[in-house]
Amino acid sequence: MNKNSPRKILYVCTEDWFFYSHFRPLVKAANKISGLEILLATTAGQKTKQLEDLGVRILPVNIDRASTGLFSALRLFRQLMRIARSEKPDIVHFLALKPVLLGGMLRLFVPPFAAVYHVTGLGTLAEGDAIKKRLLRSLVFRLPGLYMRNRNSAILVENPDDAGYLQCYGLARDVPLTILGGAGIDPQNYPAQPDPDKPDITIAFVGRMIRTKGVDVLIAAMDHLNDCDPPVKLALYGQTDPANPGCYTQERLEEWNRRDDVAWHGFSVDIARIWKQADICVVPTVSREGMPRAMLEAASCQRPLIVTDVPGCRHFVRDGVEGLVVTPGNAAALAAAIARLAGDRDLRKKMGRAARQRVRQAYTEDHIVDDVLKVYKNLF
């Protein structure tokens, strides 16, 4: 490790907005460590100024989330190699799968550093039976196990399924591994909301407008609820994500918005206000998740949850306790769960209270920051 002062932590993250949204509390806590400088290699964008105001030194790189090409990966690798050689960080915290995969190889070509491999989710690569995909994930998901053979390494995942998945691909069970509750939230910023007092029921989805989030399944579920009593309305909050190949088109979103029972509101910064107005949170994802932040925010606001039986979601929501768990991609089952909660106010209130309590027990920012700082302490 670099013995010169100050010590340095370098974060490598795909985009600055994601880092600002999810890891701002960690930066604030790390800033309190005496003699520590915080660097961030990321695609500079709309949150660069806010991060610099927090004391983060931004090192712009080009990280194309949508690209799986070799040229793009090599270009990013060269950029990270130059940064590591010039900055000589003590710890490099790689966030998300692409930085993690490049991070282990980076250690072969630059001065020594301790590595934190933070797998925020395994994505669609972990699913599907196509031969090409099976061969690719056999290669990709073996790399973290190989990287962890290097001393001064730690791996973070956000649910037990992801840990087990990587262990099936060779990650030793005795390596330093921490399961985090996502990025955590501050319950004070997402206070318990009273039950909305209105004649109809509003269900809400908060997230990116992409196919893996299952919004089209949620729309199909609404077709089953035409005769529901009380009436059910759907509120969609989120923006398109052109960098994602499964992004819904603007035309499709506008088509949904023209329905009488659906309203698309676009991006919103006042999440607590959403849950003040909505009765039920729906997370209809059809793919694996790490630990969805939108789910935790709604739970903290004391809203019952309807989620699909996928990693991440099912590790927070216990069926019948904090909400209901349904089969992914099944519009009829999703509609039945919505109808059940829509027709039972007492059950909604009971599950909402349980959801907030679960957040406060293990999924707050303080929980996550404490866990990560323990990892840093061990590496330092």
N, C-alpha and C positions, 0 to 999 in steps of 0.2 A: 504493500500500500504506500501511497504517497505520504511521506512524513512531513512535508512542508505545510505550513499554515497559509491559508485556511484549508481545511478538509473540504472535499467537494462531493456532492451527490449529483449525478447526471441522470435525468429522466429522459427516456425516449418514448414518445407518444405520437400516435398518428396525426392528431389534429389538436390545435391549441384549445378549441372550445370544449372538447371532451375532457382534457386535462383540467381546465378551469372549473367545469361543472362537477366533476367527480372527485378531484384530488386537491381542491383548494384548502380544506381543513388540514390535510397532511402537510402542505407547504407551510401553513401558519405554525403548525407544531414543530416542524423541522427548523423553522426560522429561530426558534427559541433555544436551539442547541448552539452553544457558544463555539465560535470559530468555524462555522459551517456555511459554505456557499452552495446555492442551489442553481443548477443549470437545467435547461430544458431544450432538447433537440426535437423539433416538431415542425409541422407545416404551419407557418405563421399565418394568422388570419385575424378574425374579428376580436379575439380575446388577448392579443399580444400585449396591448397597453395595460389592461387590467392585471395581467400576470407580472409585468414589469413593476407595476405599483406594489405588488406583493413581495418584491425583492428577488424575483426570478430573472436570471439572465437567459434570454432567448437565443438559441443557436438555430437559425432557419435551415431546414432540410426539406427535400421533396419526397413526401411519402404518399404514394398513390394507393389508397385503400382498395380501389376497384381492380388494380392490376395484379395479375398473377404471373406476369412475364419475367423471364430471366434478366432481361436488360434493365428493367425497373429495379429489381432486387439488387443487381450489381451496382447500379448507380447509387442507391441508398447506402449500400455497404461501404462504398468508397467514401461517401460523405461522413458516415459514422466513424470510419477508421481515421480520417483526418482530425475529427473532433477529439477522439480518444487520445490520439498521439499528442495533440497540442495542449489539451486541458489536463490530461493525466488524472482523471477522477478516481476517488477512492472506492465509491460504490456507483454502479450503473443499474438503474431500476428500469427494466424493459417492460412496457405496458402494452398488452394485446399480443396476438399470436404472431403477426409478422415481425415486429421488433424482437420478440422472444426468439424466434427461429434464427434471425441474423445475429442476435447477441452472443449466442454460444460460440459461433464461428469467429466473431470479432475478437474474442479473447486469444485466439491463436496468433494474431498479427499486431497486437498493440501492447503497451506496458501493462503489467498485471493490475487487475481491479477485482473487487468483490462484485458478484452479480446477483440481482434479484430478478427472477423470471416470473412475471405477473401475468397469468393466463386469465384474462377477463371473460373468456368464453371460447368454446371450440368451434363455433360456427357450423355452417352447413357441410364443411369438409368431413365432419364426424358422422354424417348420415348419408344414406344411399348405398345401393349395391352395384352400381356400375363398376366394371373392371378397372377403368382408368382411375376412378375415385378411390377404390380400395387400394390400388397400388400406391397412389399418391399419399394417402393418409398413413399407410404402412411405413413410408419413409419419413413423413413430416412428424408424426406423433412419437417416433422413436428418438427424435433429436433431444427433447428435454431430458430424457433418461440418460443420454450420453453426456449432456452438458453438466448434469448434476454430479458426475463423477469427479469433476474439478472441485477442489477445496474452495472454501469461501464463496459458496453458492447457496441460494435459498429459492424456493419456489412457492408462489402464492396462487391459489385457485379460489373460486367463489362459490363452489358447492361440492358436496362429497362425490357426486357422479363424475365430475370432471377429474377429480383426483383418482378415482377408480379407473376411469378410462385411460388415463396416462399410465397408470400402473400396469394395465393390461398390455401396453406397448413398451414395457421395459423400465418404467420409472421405479427405482428401488423403494421399498416400503419404509426404509429406515433413513431416508434423506430428510433434511430440514424442510418440512412442508407445513404450510399454514393455510387453513380454510377460513377465508374472510366472509363476512356477511355483506358482500358487495362493497360499495364505496361508503356506505353508511349515510345517514341523514341526521339532521338536528331536529328533534321533536318540537322544539320551540318555534322553529320556522314553519312547521306543519302541525299546528295545534288541532286538538280534537274539535270536530265541527258538529253542531247539533243536527239532528235529523231534519232534512228539508220538509217543510210543511206545505205540500201542494198536491193537487189531485192526480197528477200523472207521476210516473217514475222516470228518472233520467239515468241512463247508464252512460259511462264515459270511458273512452280509450285515450290514453296519452302516450305518444311515442312517434317514431318515424313512420312515415307512410310508405312501408315496404312490404312485400309479400310475405316474408318470413314472420312478420308480426301478426299475420292472420286477419287483417282488416277485412278482406273479401269474405272470409268465413263469417265474421261478425255481421257483415251486411246480409249474407244469406240467412243467418239466424233471425235477423229482423223480419224476414219474409214469413217466418213461422209464428210471428207474434202479432199479426194483424188484428186478431180478436182477443188479445190479452186484456184482462181486467185486473188492475187499472192499466190504462194505456202506457206504453213504453216508448220513450224517445231516446235516440242515440246521439251523443255529442262526441265528435272526433277532434282531438287537439294534437297537432303535429304538422311538420312540414315535409315536403318531398326531400329525397336524398339522391340527387342525380349520380353521385359516385357509387351508388349501390345498383347492381344490375337488376334487382327486383323492385325497383322504385315504381310506384303507381304513377301513371301519367296525370298531368294537370286536368286533362279532359275527363278522366275517370273520376277523379275526386270531385270535380264540378258536377258530374252526372249524379253521384251519390248525394251531393249537397242539394240537388233539386227535389229529392224525395221529401215527403211531408214528415217522415219519422226520423230523418237524419239531418244533422247540421255539422258541416266541417268548418272549424274555426281557425285553422292554421296554427302557427306556433304561438305559444303563450308562455309568458314569464311568471305569471301569478298562478302557480299551481294550487296553492291553498284555496284560492277563490274558486277554482274549478270544483274542488271537493266540497266546498260550501254549498254549491248549487246542485251537485250530482248525488245520487243515492247509492250507486253501486259502481265499483271499478271492475272493468273487464280487461283481462290480459290474454287474448286468444292466440298467442304465438304458436306457430306450427313447427318451430325449430328449437334447438337448444338455446338456453339463456345462461348467462353467468349468474347474476342476481339483479333482476330488473329494478332500476331506481324508481321508475314510475309506480311500481307495485308497492314499494316501501313508503313512498310519499303518501299514497292513498291510504295505506294502512295506518300511518301515523295520524292522518286526519280522521281516523275512526270510521273508515268506510269498509264494508264487507267486500270480499274479493271473489271474482270468478276467474280462475286461471286454468290453463291446460296442463296436462300431466307430462311435463317436460322438465329436464334438469333446471335447477334454479327456482322456477315457479313452485314446483312441488316440495321443495325443501323449506319454503317459507310457509305456504298455505297448507294446513292440515285439513283434509276434507271433512267438512262438518264443524270445524272449530273456527278458523279465521275466515272461512268462505267455502266455496265449492270447487272441486277439481274435476275437469271433464276431459274427454279424449280429444287430442289435437285434430283439427280439421273436420270435426263432426258438428255441422251447423245445427242439426236437430237436438243433439245433446246440449249444446251451448244454449239454444233457445229454451230448453226445458229448465236449465239451471237459472236462467234469467227470470223465467216465469215464476219459478219457486220463490226466489228472493223478492221479486216484485210484489208478490201477493202476501208476504209475511213481514210486516214491519218489525215485530218483536224480534224475529230471527235476524233481520238486518242489523238491528241495534246490538244484539248480543254478539254477533260475529264481528261487528265493527269495533266493539270494546276489546275483544280478544285480539284483534289484529294490532291495535295500538299497543296493547300490553306486550305483544311479541316483539314489536320493534324496539321498545324500550328495554327489553331484556338482553338483546344481543346484536341489534342492527343499527345502533347509533354511530355518529361520527366518532365519538369518544372511544367506542369499542374498537372500531377499525384502526384509528390512529394509534391506539395503544398497541395493538397487535403488530402493526407495521414497524413502529419504533422499536419494539423488542427485537424484530428481525435485524434492523439496522445496528442496534447495540451489539448483538452477537457477532455481526460481521465486522464492526469497528474493533 
